[in-house]
């Protein structure tokens, strides 16, 4: 399950009529705050956002030595996707032996290793 890319409208520019910007801002583009007064902001961070996990899921993944990249791969290209048995609004993603339980909002709730 991948989340759709969000597009936000930028405020109108104060520049001239030759602005070629389409007025949208990439949701993943984050500008880091400047290091101090009078210094320009740093370059935007275009890397993939960290996987959103509950504290328990993060601790379980760390204990099993499962990286965020492994969890992201399981969510993006699973071998099997099924609704959770007890809570149908949650979804189970399986890739190999890794099982990830995600909520309806995309938050990872549980990370497990299972046999095939």
C-alpha positions as CSV (number, residue, x, y, z in Angstrom):
1,X,0.0,0.0,0.0
2,X,1.6,3.2,-1.1
3,X,0.3,6.6,-0.1
4,X,-0.5,9.0,-2.9
5,X,1.8,12.0,-3.4
6,X,0.1,15.0,-2.0
7,X,0.2,18.3,-4.0
8,X,-0.4,21.6,-2.2
9,X,-1.1,24.9,-4.0
10,X,1.5,27.5,-3.3
11,X,0.5,31.1,-2.4
12,X,0.5,33.5,-5.4
13,X,3.9,34.8,-6.3
14,X,4.8,38.5,-6.0
15,X,7.0,38.3,-9.1
16,X,6.4,39.4,-12.6
17,X,4.2,38.0,-15.2
18,X,7.0,35.7,-16.6
19,X,6.7,33.2,-13.7
20,X,6.8,29.7,-15.2
21,X,6.0,27.9,-11.9
22,X,2.8,25.9,-12.0
23,X,1.9,26.9,-8.4
24,X,2.4,23.5,-6.8
25,X,4.7,22.4,-4.1
26,X,6.1,18.8,-3.7
27,X,4.8,17.4,-0.4
28,X,8.2,15.6,0.2
29,X,10.2,18.8,-0.3
30,X,11.2,20.1,3.1
31,X,13.4,23.1,3.6
32,X,15.7,22.8,6.6
33,X,15.7,25.9,8.8
34,X,18.6,28.3,8.3
35,X,21.7,27.9,10.6
36,X,21.4,31.5,11.9
37,X,20.3,35.0,11.1
38,X,21.4,36.2,7.7
39,X,22.2,32.7,6.4
40,X,20.2,31.2,3.5
41,X,18.2,28.1,4.2
42,X,19.8,24.7,3.4
43,X,18.9,22.7,0.4
44,X,15.5,20.8,0.5
45,X,15.5,17.3,1.7
46,X,14.3,15.2,-1.3
47,X,15.0,11.7,0.3
48,X,12.2,9.3,1.1
49,X,10.4,10.1,4.4
50,X,10.9,7.7,7.3
51,X,8.3,5.0,7.7
52,X,5.7,6.0,10.2
53,X,5.6,3.4,13.0
54,X,4.3,3.1,16.5
55,X,6.9,2.9,19.2
56,X,6.2,-0.8,19.7
57,X,6.6,-1.5,15.9
58,X,9.8,0.5,15.8
59,X,11.2,-1.4,18.8
60,X,10.2,-4.8,17.3
61,X,11.8,-3.9,13.9
62,X,15.0,-2.7,15.6
63,X,15.1,-5.9,17.8
64,X,14.7,-8.1,14.7
65,X,17.3,-6.0,12.8
66,X,14.6,-5.0,10.2
67,X,15.5,-1.7,8.5
68,X,13.0,1.0,7.4
69,X,14.0,0.1,3.8
70,X,12.9,-3.5,4.4
71,X,9.5,-2.3,5.8
72,X,9.1,0.2,3.0
73,X,9.8,-2.6,0.4
74,X,7.2,-4.9,2.1
75,X,4.6,-2.1,1.9
76,X,5.4,-1.1,-1.7
77,X,5.8,-4.5,-3.2
78,X,4.2,-7.2,-1.0
79,X,3.8,-10.9,-1.9
80,X,0.4,-11.0,-0.2
81,X,-2.0,-8.4,1.1
82,X,-5.0,-9.3,3.4
83,X,-7.2,-7.5,5.8
84,X,-6.5,-8.2,9.5
85,X,-8.6,-11.0,11.0
86,X,-9.6,-9.1,14.1
87,X,-9.8,-5.6,12.7
88,X,-10.7,-5.4,9.0
89,X,-9.7,-1.7,8.8
90,X,-6.1,-2.8,9.2
91,X,-4.1,-4.5,6.5
92,X,-1.5,-7.2,6.6
93,X,1.4,-7.0,4.1
94,X,3.7,-10.0,3.7
95,X,6.9,-10.1,1.7
96,X,9.0,-13.3,2.3
97,X,9.0,-13.9,6.0
98,X,8.3,-10.3,7.0
99,X,4.8,-9.4,8.0
100,X,3.8,-5.7,8.5
101,X,0.4,-4.7,9.9
102,X,-0.6,-1.2,8.9
103,X,-3.6,1.0,9.9
104,X,-6.0,2.7,7.6
105,X,-3.9,5.9,7.8
106,X,-0.7,4.1,6.7
107,X,0.9,3.9,10.2
108,X,2.8,0.7,10.8
109,X,1.4,-0.9,13.9
110,X,3.3,-4.2,14.0
111,X,6.3,-5.8,12.4
112,X,6.8,-9.6,12.6
113,X,8.8,-12.5,11.1
114,X,6.8,-15.5,10.2
115,X,7.5,-18.8,8.4
116,X,6.2,-19.2,4.9
